Amino acid sequence: MSAEVFISYAAKDRERVLGLVKRLRDA
C-alpha cells in the first residue's frame, strides 16, 4: 500500500482511517 493511496483514502474517509489507526495503535 503506497503512501499516496493512503493519503487519498484519508482525504476521502478521514474518520474511518483515524479509527483504523487508533485500532492499530491499541493492538
C-alpha positions as CSV (number, residue, x, y, z in Angstrom):
1,M,0.0,0.0,0.0
2,S,1.6,3.2,-1.1
3,A,1.6,6.4,0.8
4,E,-0.3,8.2,-2.0
5,V,-3.1,5.7,-1.8
6,F,-3.3,6.0,2.0
7,I,-3.4,9.8,1.8
8,S,-6.1,9.6,-0.8
9,Y,-8.1,7.4,1.5
10,A,-7.5,9.7,4.4
11,A,-8.8,12.7,2.5
12,K,-11.9,10.7,1.4
13,D,-12.7,8.8,4.6
14,R,-10.8,10.6,7.3
15,E,-12.8,9.4,10.3
16,R,-12.7,5.8,9.2
17,V,-8.9,6.0,8.7
18,L,-8.4,7.6,12.1
19,G,-10.4,4.9,13.7
20,L,-8.3,2.3,11.9
21,V,-5.1,3.9,13.1
22,K,-6.4,4.1,16.6
23,R,-7.1,0.4,16.5
24,L,-3.7,-0.4,15.2
25,R,-2.1,1.7,17.9
26,D,-4.1,-0.1,20.6
27,A,-3.3,-3.5,19.2
